[in-house]
Amino acid sequence: MTPFVRRFVAVPMLALSGACTSGSSTAEAPPAAPPARASAPSAWVPVRAASRVALAEAPALVLSGPDAVAALCAPFRARVQQVRARPGQQVKAGAPLVEVLMPEVVEAAGAASAASLRLEAYSRQVERLEALHAQGLAKLPDLADAQTQQAEARAALVAAHAVLRVAGLAPGEARGVAERGTVWLKSPIGGIVTEVRAVLGEMQPEASAALVRVAADGPARLEARLSARPPEGASFAFVSSQGIAVPVRWVGQSPVVDAADGTWRAWFEPEDSAAVLRAGQGGRLRIHAAAGDDTVLVPARALAFDSARTVVFTRGAEGQAERREVEVLATSGAEALVRGPLSARDAVAADGAAFLQEAQAGDGDEVTP
């Protein structure tokens, strides 16, 4: 290679080398920005109106009224002579359903009839002797003897009537029972025959099971087993297995707590007297909180406890979290009924403890998401 050619090639190489050197001497790139932290330590959930959501539910059972169910029993030994009742039969109050033979009752009816006749005779004799004794024509021992017989007859009549009353018979029915020899068991209420256990010719022991049962519609009460006392002003509704809700009102509560499960019984009745609750029907009692502008439902985890105060964090107009103090009225599962400066238009932090921890780490007054 000639000297001229070597100079011609060397010049571009030097220029290229200078360009490479000058490119490597440029300023270094700025460091990458740190990753942005999460927008908020918890999600936001809407506040719900307390009156629209059931605060709690409890098992409930409809109890029959005392005058809605009747059982026909033989109070003494009895043999069934005749049965007029059939399941599903409509009967009126006082209708004779079962005819039975009760020896003790028939004997008492006969004794009552005999004692009534003796009492009538001795009463006339006492009246006659008293009149004669007033005129000095009768002896005092004769009058005293007649009065003694009168008292004994009256005592026998009273004893016989007592047996008849146990059998459900009036004193005026004694003669008819004594002549007939049998007693009709009558329905004490009007309604539907639901059970017939009487068998013709069967001998029933004393104080045996019911021979016939009758049921009728009537005022019924609801019994529920509650695990906690409902909040003041709460409303209630009974929801049967058919899904129909019947508003009910509080009647009373048992002062004794069941040691087996820690619940206590409370009783309710329909608010509408025309509403009919069928005895034996089961369902659920729904407890609704009292409607109020400052009473709402929030998630139980939204509550945060700062010393002796209970607070929640709401989402402000500009997205910041604001602390608000509330009063806890009741809790049920995952929800809590609170009273405070909240409304159904607000949203609260689903995890109040996370917001409280961040607030305490900062200025303690406000958390910026």
C-alpha positions as CSV (number, residue, x, y, z in Angstrom):
1,M,0.0,0.0,0.0
2,T,1.4,3.4,-1.0
3,P,1.8,6.2,1.6
4,F,-1.1,8.1,0.0
5,V,-3.5,5.2,0.3
6,R,-2.6,4.6,3.9
7,R,-3.3,8.3,4.8
8,F,-6.7,8.1,2.9
9,V,-7.9,5.1,4.9
10,A,-6.6,6.3,8.3
11,V,-8.5,9.5,8.2
12,P,-12.0,7.9,8.2
13,M,-11.0,5.4,10.8
14,L,-9.9,8.2,13.1
15,A,-13.2,10.0,12.6
16,L,-15.2,6.8,13.3
17,S,-13.1,6.2,16.4
18,G,-13.8,9.7,17.6
19,A,-17.5,9.3,17.0
20,C,-17.6,6.1,19.1
21,T,-15.7,7.7,21.9
22,S,-17.9,10.8,22.0
23,G,-21.1,8.6,22.1
24,S,-19.9,6.7,25.1
25,S,-19.3,9.9,27.1
26,T,-23.0,11.0,27.2
27,A,-24.9,11.5,30.6
28,E,-26.3,8.4,32.4
29,A,-30.1,7.7,32.4
30,P,-32.1,8.6,35.5
31,P,-32.9,5.8,38.0
32,A,-36.3,4.1,37.6
33,A,-39.2,5.5,39.8
34,P,-40.2,3.3,42.7
35,P,-43.4,1.2,42.2
36,A,-46.6,3.0,43.2
37,R,-48.2,1.6,46.3
38,A,-51.8,0.3,46.3
39,S,-54.5,2.9,46.1
40,A,-56.1,1.9,49.4
41,P,-55.4,-0.7,52.1
42,S,-59.0,-2.0,51.8
43,A,-61.9,-2.0,49.3
44,W,-65.0,0.2,49.6
45,V,-68.4,-1.2,50.3
46,P,-71.8,0.6,50.3
47,V,-73.7,1.2,53.5
48,R,-77.1,-0.4,53.6
49,A,-80.3,1.0,55.2
50,A,-81.0,-1.0,58.3
51,S,-84.8,-1.2,57.8
52,R,-84.4,-3.0,54.4
53,V,-82.3,-5.9,55.7
54,A,-83.1,-8.6,58.2
55,L,-80.6,-8.1,61.1
56,A,-81.0,-11.7,62.3
57,E,-83.2,-14.8,62.0
58,A,-84.3,-17.3,64.6
59,P,-86.2,-20.6,64.5
60,A,-89.9,-20.2,65.4
61,L,-92.9,-22.4,65.9
62,V,-96.6,-21.5,66.0
63,L,-98.3,-22.6,69.2
64,S,-102.0,-23.4,69.4
65,G,-104.2,-21.3,71.6
66,P,-105.6,-22.8,74.8
67,D,-109.2,-22.8,73.3
68,A,-108.2,-24.1,69.9
69,V,-107.5,-27.7,70.8
70,A,-109.6,-30.1,72.8
71,A,-109.2,-33.7,73.9
72,L,-112.1,-36.0,75.0
73,C,-111.0,-38.3,77.8
74,A,-112.8,-40.6,80.2
75,P,-111.9,-39.5,83.7
76,F,-112.9,-43.0,85.2
77,R,-112.8,-46.5,84.0
78,A,-114.9,-46.7,80.9
79,R,-116.1,-49.0,78.1
80,V,-116.8,-47.5,74.7
81,Q,-120.4,-48.1,73.7
82,Q,-120.8,-45.9,70.6
83,V,-118.6,-43.6,68.5
84,R,-120.1,-40.8,66.4
85,A,-116.8,-39.0,65.5
86,R,-114.9,-39.4,62.3
87,P,-111.6,-37.7,61.3
88,G,-112.2,-34.5,59.3
89,Q,-115.8,-34.2,60.7
90,Q,-117.0,-30.7,61.5
91,V,-118.6,-30.6,65.0
92,K,-120.2,-27.9,67.1
93,A,-119.4,-27.2,70.7
94,G,-121.3,-29.6,73.0
95,A,-121.8,-32.2,70.3
96,P,-121.9,-35.8,71.7
97,L,-119.1,-37.8,70.1
98,V,-118.4,-40.9,72.2
99,E,-120.8,-42.8,74.4
100,V,-119.1,-44.7,77.3
101,L,-120.1,-46.7,80.3
102,M,-118.4,-45.6,83.5
103,P,-119.6,-47.6,86.5
104,E,-118.4,-45.0,89.1
105,V,-120.3,-42.3,87.3
106,V,-123.5,-44.3,86.9
107,E,-123.3,-45.2,90.6
108,A,-122.8,-41.6,91.6
109,A,-125.7,-40.6,89.4
110,G,-127.9,-43.1,91.1
111,A,-126.7,-42.0,94.5
112,A,-127.4,-38.4,93.6
113,S,-131.0,-39.2,92.5
114,A,-131.6,-41.2,95.7
115,A,-130.1,-38.5,97.9
116,S,-132.2,-35.8,96.2
117,L,-135.4,-37.8,96.9
118,R,-134.4,-38.3,100.6
119,L,-133.5,-34.7,101.0
120,E,-136.8,-33.6,99.6
121,A,-138.7,-35.9,102.0
122,Y,-136.7,-35.0,105.1
123,S,-137.0,-31.3,104.3
124,R,-140.8,-31.6,104.3
125,Q,-140.7,-33.6,107.5
126,V,-138.4,-30.9,109.2
127,E,-140.8,-28.2,108.1
128,R,-143.8,-30.0,109.6
129,L,-142.0,-30.8,112.9
130,E,-140.8,-27.3,113.2
131,A,-144.4,-26.0,112.9
132,L,-145.7,-28.6,115.4
133,H,-142.8,-27.8,117.8
134,A,-143.7,-24.2,117.7
135,Q,-147.2,-25.1,118.8
136,G,-145.9,-27.5,121.5
137,L,-147.2,-30.6,119.7
138,A,-143.8,-32.1,118.6
139,K,-140.9,-33.3,120.7
140,L,-137.5,-31.7,120.3
141,P,-135.7,-35.1,119.8
142,D,-138.0,-35.9,116.9
143,L,-137.2,-32.6,115.2
144,A,-133.5,-33.1,115.8
145,D,-133.5,-36.6,114.3
146,A,-135.3,-35.3,111.2
147,Q,-132.8,-32.4,110.9
148,T,-129.9,-35.0,111.1
149,Q,-131.4,-37.1,108.4
150,Q,-131.8,-34.0,106.3
151,A,-128.2,-33.1,106.7
152,E,-127.0,-36.6,105.8
153,A,-129.1,-36.6,102.7
154,R,-127.7,-33.2,101.7
155,A,-124.1,-34.4,102.3
156,A,-124.7,-37.5,100.1
157,L,-126.1,-35.3,97.4
158,V,-123.1,-33.0,97.5
159,A,-120.7,-36.0,97.3
160,A,-122.5,-37.5,94.3
161,H,-122.6,-34.2,92.5
162,A,-118.8,-33.9,93.0
163,V,-118.3,-37.2,91.1
164,L,-120.6,-36.1,88.3
165,R,-118.7,-32.8,87.9
166,V,-115.5,-34.7,87.5
167,A,-117.1,-36.6,84.7
168,G,-118.2,-33.3,83.1
169,L,-121.9,-33.7,84.0
170,A,-124.3,-31.1,85.5
171,P,-126.3,-32.0,88.6
172,G,-129.5,-31.9,86.5
173,E,-128.2,-34.8,84.3
174,A,-127.9,-37.2,87.2
175,R,-131.3,-38.8,86.7
176,G,-130.9,-39.3,83.0
177,V,-127.5,-40.9,83.5
178,A,-128.9,-43.2,86.2
179,E,-131.7,-44.3,83.9
180,R,-129.6,-44.6,80.7
181,G,-126.5,-46.1,82.3
182,T,-124.1,-44.4,79.9
183,V,-122.4,-41.1,79.5
184,W,-121.8,-39.1,76.3
185,L,-118.5,-37.4,76.0
186,K,-119.1,-34.0,74.4
187,S,-116.8,-31.7,72.4
188,P,-116.0,-28.6,74.5
189,I,-115.2,-26.6,71.3
190,G,-116.4,-26.3,67.8
191,G,-114.0,-27.4,65.1
192,I,-112.6,-30.3,63.1
193,V,-112.1,-33.8,64.5
194,T,-108.4,-34.5,63.9
195,E,-108.0,-37.9,65.7
196,V,-110.3,-40.7,66.8
197,R,-108.8,-43.5,69.0
198,A,-112.0,-44.8,70.5
199,V,-112.8,-48.5,69.7
200,L,-116.2,-50.1,70.2
201,G,-116.2,-52.4,73.2
202,E,-112.7,-51.4,74.3
203,M,-112.2,-50.9,78.1
204,Q,-110.3,-47.7,78.8
205,P,-108.3,-47.5,82.1
206,E,-108.7,-44.6,84.4
207,A,-107.2,-41.3,83.1
208,S,-106.4,-42.9,79.7
209,A,-105.2,-41.2,76.5
210,A,-107.6,-39.0,74.6
211,L,-110.3,-40.9,72.7
212,V,-111.0,-38.0,70.3
213,R,-109.2,-34.8,69.5
214,V,-110.8,-31.6,68.0
215,A,-108.9,-28.6,66.6
216,A,-110.2,-25.2,65.6
217,D,-108.8,-22.0,64.2
218,G,-108.2,-19.4,66.8
219,P,-105.7,-16.8,68.1
220,A,-102.2,-18.4,68.0
221,R,-98.9,-17.3,69.3
222,L,-95.4,-17.6,67.9
223,E,-92.5,-19.0,70.0
224,A,-89.0,-18.2,68.9
225,R,-85.6,-19.0,70.4
226,L,-83.3,-16.0,70.3
227,S,-79.6,-16.0,70.9
228,A,-79.4,-12.2,71.6
229,R,-81.8,-9.5,72.7
230,P,-83.2,-7.6,69.7
231,P,-82.3,-3.9,69.5
232,E,-84.8,-1.3,70.8
233,G,-87.5,-0.5,68.3
234,A,-86.9,-3.6,66.1
235,S,-89.7,-5.0,64.0
236,F,-90.4,-8.7,63.4
237,A,-91.9,-10.9,60.7
238,F,-92.6,-14.6,60.7
239,V,-91.7,-16.4,57.4
240,S,-93.3,-19.8,57.0
241,S,-92.1,-22.7,54.8
242,Q,-94.2,-21.2,52.0
243,G,-92.2,-18.0,52.1
244,I,-95.1,-15.8,53.2
245,A,-94.0,-13.1,55.7
246,V,-96.5,-12.2,58.4
247,P,-95.7,-9.1,60.5
248,V,-95.8,-10.0,64.3
249,R,-95.4,-7.9,67.4
250,W,-93.5,-8.7,70.6
251,V,-95.5,-10.2,73.5
252,G,-93.0,-11.2,76.1
253,Q,-89.9,-13.1,76.9
254,S,-88.8,-15.8,79.3
255,P,-86.5,-14.6,82.1
256,V,-84.8,-18.0,82.1
257,V,-82.0,-18.8,79.6
258,D,-81.8,-22.4,78.3
259,A,-78.6,-23.8,79.7
260,A,-78.4,-26.4,76.8
261,D,-77.9,-23.9,74.0
262,G,-77.8,-20.4,75.6
263,T,-81.0,-19.2,74.0
264,W,-84.1,-17.8,75.6
265,R,-87.7,-18.0,74.4
266,A,-89.7,-15.1,73.3
267,W,-93.4,-14.9,72.1
268,F,-95.1,-13.0,69.4
269,E,-98.5,-12.6,67.9
270,P,-99.7,-11.3,64.5
271,E,-100.1,-7.5,64.2
272,D,-103.2,-8.0,62.1
273,S,-105.9,-9.9,64.1
274,A,-107.3,-11.3,60.8
275,A,-104.0,-13.1,60.0
276,V,-104.2,-16.8,60.7
277,L,-101.2,-18.8,61.9
278,R,-101.6,-22.5,61.8
279,A,-100.7,-24.3,65.0
280,G,-97.6,-26.5,64.6
281,Q,-96.3,-24.6,61.6
282,G,-92.5,-23.9,61.7
283,G,-90.5,-21.2,60.1
284,R,-88.1,-18.3,60.8
285,L,-88.5,-15.1,62.7
286,R,-86.8,-12.2,60.9
287,I,-85.7,-9.3,63.0
288,H,-85.5,-5.9,61.3
289,A,-83.8,-2.9,62.9
290,A,-85.8,0.2,63.5
291,A,-85.8,2.6,60.6
292,G,-83.7,5.7,61.3
293,D,-81.6,8.2,59.3
294,D,-78.6,7.5,61.6
295,T,-79.0,3.7,61.9
296,V,-77.4,1.7,59.2
297,L,-75.8,-1.7,58.5
298,V,-72.1,-2.0,57.8
299,P,-69.8,-5.0,57.5
300,A,-68.6,-6.2,60.9
301,R,-65.0,-6.0,59.6
302,A,-65.5,-2.3,58.8
303,L,-65.4,-1.6,62.6
304,A,-62.1,-0.5,64.0
305,F,-61.5,0.0,67.7
306,D,-59.4,3.0,68.7
307,S,-59.0,3.0,72.5
308,A,-62.5,3.2,73.9
309,R,-64.0,4.4,70.6
310,T,-65.5,2.4,67.7
311,V,-64.9,4.0,64.3
312,V,-65.4,3.4,60.6
313,F,-63.7,4.9,57.6
314,T,-65.9,6.5,54.9
315,R,-64.9,7.6,51.4
316,G,-64.8,11.4,51.2
317,A,-65.9,13.6,48.2
318,E,-62.3,13.7,46.9
319,G,-61.5,10.0,47.6
320,Q,-59.9,10.5,50.9
321,A,-60.7,8.2,53.9
322,E,-62.5,10.0,56.7
323,R,-62.8,8.6,60.2
324,R,-66.3,8.6,61.8
325,E,-67.1,7.5,65.3
326,V,-70.2,5.1,65.6
327,E,-72.1,3.3,68.3
328,V,-72.6,-0.5,67.8
329,L,-76.2,-1.5,68.5
330,A,-76.0,-5.1,67.5
331,T,-74.0,-7.6,65.5
332,S,-75.2,-10.6,63.5
333,G,-72.8,-12.7,61.6
334,A,-70.8,-10.6,59.1
335,E,-72.9,-7.4,59.6
336,A,-73.2,-4.9,62.4
337,L,-76.0,-2.4,63.2
338,V,-74.5,1.0,64.0
339,R,-75.7,4.5,64.8
340,G,-73.7,7.5,63.8
341,P,-73.1,10.1,61.1
342,L,-73.7,7.6,58.2
343,S,-76.3,7.2,55.5
344,A,-77.1,4.7,52.8
345,R,-75.3,7.1,50.3
346,D,-71.9,6.5,52.0
347,A,-69.3,3.8,51.4
348,V,-67.1,2.4,54.1
349,A,-63.8,0.6,54.2
350,A,-64.4,-3.2,54.2
351,D,-61.4,-3.6,56.5
352,G,-61.4,-0.8,59.1
353,A,-58.4,-2.2,61.0
354,A,-56.2,-1.8,57.9
355,F,-57.2,1.9,57.6
356,L,-56.8,2.5,61.3
357,Q,-53.3,1.0,61.2
358,E,-52.3,3.3,58.3
359,A,-53.9,6.3,60.0
360,Q,-51.9,5.7,63.2
361,A,-48.7,5.4,61.1
362,G,-49.4,8.8,59.6
363,D,-51.0,11.8,61.2
364,G,-53.9,9.8,62.7
365,D,-56.6,12.0,61.3
366,E,-56.8,11.2,57.7
367,V,-55.8,8.5,55.3
368,T,-55.2,9.4,51.7
369,P,-55.7,6.5,49.3
